[in-house]
Amino acid sequence: MKNDAEMTNIQILGIAGGAILLIFVLELVRRKKLLEGYALLWILTCVGLIVFSFWQKLWEEIAQLLGIFYPPAVIFLLTFIFLVLIVLDLTIKISKLTEQNKQLVQRIGIEGIKGKKRDKRNKGIKREGDRW
């Protein structure tokens, strides 16, 4: 009987956590601090957590399949896997942005050198409309 109470508490925690996270994500989108593409991923995750929290039998079946003795631990396992995938995705994006930033700095440096050379060439040339 105690096991049923634990499952109920875990379900309530999962539902409440999913709902709070969903509200937080929607607020970030409203304030334009989270892009829609990422927001969709997080919204689907929140909805999935809420649905998964209601579906106790699914936990038990997955736990039994994986040999996990405490079925709510499946939620933590799936959360861990999800977060690892998010970190991997963000690491890939950071790597791309780092490379783009490096290329941009190099282009700016080259343009700066070209501009200095152009200024040196044009320094002695008086242009039409110049007063001095």
Secondary structure per residue as TSV (DSSP state, phi and psi in degrees):
chain	resnum	aa	ss	phi	psi
A	1	M	-	360.0	-34.2
A	2	K	H	-63.4	-34.5
A	3	N	H	-60.7	-38.9
A	4	D	H	-63.6	-39.1
A	5	A	H	-66.3	-39.7
A	6	E	H	-63.0	-43.6
A	7	M	H	-62.8	-39.8
A	8	T	H	-63.4	-43.2
A	9	N	H	-63.3	-41.5
A	10	I	H	-65.2	-40.6
A	11	Q	H	-62.7	-45.5
A	12	I	H	-61.0	-42.9
A	13	L	H	-63.0	-43.5
A	14	G	H	-64.7	-43.0
A	15	I	H	-66.4	-46.9
A	16	A	H	-64.7	-43.7
A	17	G	H	-62.3	-43.1
A	18	G	H	-64.2	-41.5
A	19	A	H	-67.3	-42.7
A	20	I	H	-64.7	-43.7
A	21	L	H	-63.7	-39.4
A	22	L	H	-62.0	-45.0
A	23	I	H	-62.5	-42.1
A	24	F	H	-63.1	-44.1
A	25	V	H	-63.5	-45.1
A	26	L	H	-62.2	-36.6
A	27	E	H	-67.2	-39.5
A	28	L	H	-63.3	-39.0
A	29	V	H	-66.7	-42.6
A	30	R	H	-60.7	-38.8
A	31	R	T	-83.0	0.6
A	32	K	T	62.0	35.8
A	33	K	-	-101.7	-5.9
A	34	L	S	-136.5	125.0
A	35	L	-	-67.3	153.3
A	36	E	H	-60.8	-37.1
A	37	G	H	-60.9	-43.9
A	38	Y	H	-72.4	-36.2
A	39	A	H	-61.3	-40.8
A	40	L	H	-60.1	-42.7
A	41	L	H	-60.4	-46.2
A	42	W	H	-70.3	-36.4
A	43	I	H	-64.2	-44.9
A	44	L	H	-61.5	-37.0
A	45	T	H	-64.4	-44.5
A	46	C	H	-62.9	-45.9
A	47	V	H	-62.6	-42.7
A	48	G	H	-60.0	-42.5
A	49	L	H	-63.3	-43.1
A	50	I	H	-64.3	-47.3
A	51	V	H	-63.2	-44.7
A	52	F	H	-62.6	-33.7
A	53	S	H	-66.9	-33.0
A	54	F	H	-74.7	-27.6
A	55	W	-	-95.9	74.2
A	56	Q	H	-63.4	-37.8
A	57	K	H	-60.8	-35.1
A	58	L	H	-63.3	-41.8
A	59	W	H	-56.8	-47.9
A	60	E	H	-63.0	-40.6
A	61	E	H	-67.8	-43.1
A	62	I	H	-65.7	-42.4
A	63	A	H	-61.3	-43.8
A	64	Q	H	-64.4	-41.4
A	65	L	H	-61.8	-39.1
A	66	L	H	-89.9	-5.4
A	67	G	T	77.2	27.8
A	68	I	-	-93.3	128.1
A	69	F	S	-81.6	-25.8
A	70	Y	S	-110.3	98.5
A	71	P	T	-51.7	-38.4
A	72	P	T	-61.8	-18.1
A	73	A	H	-64.4	-20.0
A	74	V	H	-60.7	-38.3
A	75	I	H	-60.6	-44.3
A	76	F	H	-66.0	-38.1
A	77	L	H	-63.3	-48.1
A	78	L	H	-64.1	-38.0
A	79	T	H	-63.3	-43.6
A	80	F	H	-61.3	-46.0
A	81	I	H	-61.7	-44.0
A	82	F	H	-60.0	-46.3
A	83	L	H	-66.3	-36.1
A	84	V	H	-63.3	-41.7
A	85	L	H	-65.7	-38.3
A	86	I	H	-64.0	-45.1
A	87	V	H	-62.4	-41.3
A	88	L	H	-61.6	-46.1
A	89	D	H	-60.7	-45.4
A	90	L	H	-67.4	-34.3
A	91	T	H	-64.7	-40.7
A	92	I	H	-62.4	-43.9
A	93	K	H	-66.0	-38.6
A	94	I	H	-64.8	-39.6
A	95	S	H	-61.9	-44.7
A	96	K	H	-61.6	-45.0
A	97	L	H	-65.5	-36.7
A	98	T	H	-62.8	-44.0
A	99	E	H	-65.3	-42.6
A	100	Q	H	-63.3	-39.9
A	101	N	H	-63.9	-42.5
A	102	K	H	-60.8	-45.6
A	103	Q	H	-64.4	-39.5
A	104	L	H	-64.5	-43.6
A	105	V	H	-62.4	-40.7
A	106	Q	H	-63.3	-43.2
A	107	R	H	-63.0	-42.8
A	108	I	H	-62.6	-41.2
A	109	G	H	-62.5	-44.1
A	110	I	H	-63.6	-43.9
A	111	E	H	-63.8	-36.6
A	112	G	H	-64.2	-41.9
A	113	I	H	-65.1	-44.3
A	114	K	H	-60.8	-41.0
A	115	G	H	-64.0	-40.7
A	116	K	H	-65.4	-41.7
A	117	K	H	-63.0	-41.6
A	118	R	H	-64.2	-40.8
A	119	D	H	-63.7	-40.0
A	120	K	H	-64.6	-40.9
A	121	R	H	-65.8	-39.3
A	122	N	H	-88.3	-3.0
A	123	K	T	-60.1	-43.6
A	124	G	T	-87.1	-6.7
A	125	I	-	-88.5	126.6
A	126	K	-	-91.0	126.0
A	127	R	-	-94.1	155.7
A	128	E	T	-64.0	132.4
A	129	G	T	97.7	-12.2
A	130	D	-	-74.3	135.2
A	131	R	-	-86.4	-35.1
A	132	W	-	-100.3	360.0
